[in-house]
Amino acid sequence: MLTLRYVMVLCAFPALFLGSCRSADRIMFKPNPSALSTRLPALEVAVENGPLNRIEDEATTDPIQLFQREAKQNLLESNDSSAKFGYVKLQVTEAKLTRAGKGFHVIQMLGMLTPSLLGIPVEYFRTRLRAELQVLDANGEVVGSYVGTGNSNVRVAMYHGYSQTSAPRLADTEALRQALAQIKPQLDSASARLRTRLISTGPMEVSGTAAGYELPPAAASTTQPNEE
């Protein structure tokens, strides 16, 4: 009888990862609302995922989507022409995704998933990362470099959390959003100087390159989450 009960619980577990969980789509790529006091001129936006690259194709595009929205809404001035004055590049230099809360699995099984309905999580996905933002002029010279770190803690639960599919992606983007929040004040304090330097150097001659300088592609990685 006890075995049958466990089988029923295991069969019901997928329900946690379907429509009953919160939707991460609305907040996945939502940038911080604060903008630079002096916006930078139009720049090419680039992202190197580094250790955030994983096998899932969908997840590898998350950092660039978040940073493109951040740059458009808060960092760069709008520009109707095709002229670009360099690059703004975001590079994830360190990242570690972990899963925590194995003890919650036992609680959920013993309680026939009732604890999840009451708000007790199934597990947590946590990302710790370090990111560096560089501003390069039309000659490919780095004129500013700024570093930030982020830590996220995303719960997997029915109604009161996110699905097991979306939680790792949300953990990554939330940690990256925190890192950008640390970087932005540093960038803001230097924005007037950077703008003057970028404009005085002039626009790039060819769209996508800075006077022959090409950004290196992000290194591929198949890092999988560690379990705690």
Phi, psi and omega in degrees: 000319179295321179297318178299322179296317179295321178297319179296321179295315181297323179291330181277343183305321180302337179299334179294337190252015180251218188290348183286344181275163177296152177272128179271348186299324186288336183245355187302314186244024181278114182282164173297137187288343183288140182242161178295143177293326174236108183289149178279154176294171183303130181225154170288137181258128181224149179224134171249109184294327182056235183291352176281348176295129177225180184295323184293119182298323184296319183291330183290342179270351184299312181300318181292323178295317179296315184288326177298318179292320178300313182296315183294318186276330191232340189251320189249147175281151178291146184216120181279341180270174180269000183293131176234140187258017179140209182234151160240117188241130175252126181236124174274112185266332179218141177199138178218122178255127180233156175246132182228156175102035179300330180297333179293332179300317181295317180299318181295319181293316180294329182265011178055038179072358178301320178304327179294323178295334180269001176107356178285128184287161173277318178191178178233145168249130183231133177238132171242128182215164175231133182229150178234132176252127179241141173248125181242140179276185184293344177268002180083011180270136179286119181254354177193139180219130188220141187238141175216159178235157180215148177225130180237161180211097186251127183268143173257118182195161177277128178071320186254016180201201185241164181288161179293339178281316184273338184300316179297319179295318180294323178298317179296311184291326179292319177296320179293323178297321178294319178298318178296325178295328175285324183288324189301317177298324177296317180293323182296320181293337181253002189297322180295316178296317181297318180299315179299316181295315183296317182290321181293328177288328178097173182283163176289148181285324181235130179299131178097347176227152178248094179050046179091351180276129178239137179290136178290147179292153178293139180288133180287146179211150177240036181299131178249156182296140173274152179254139178252000000 
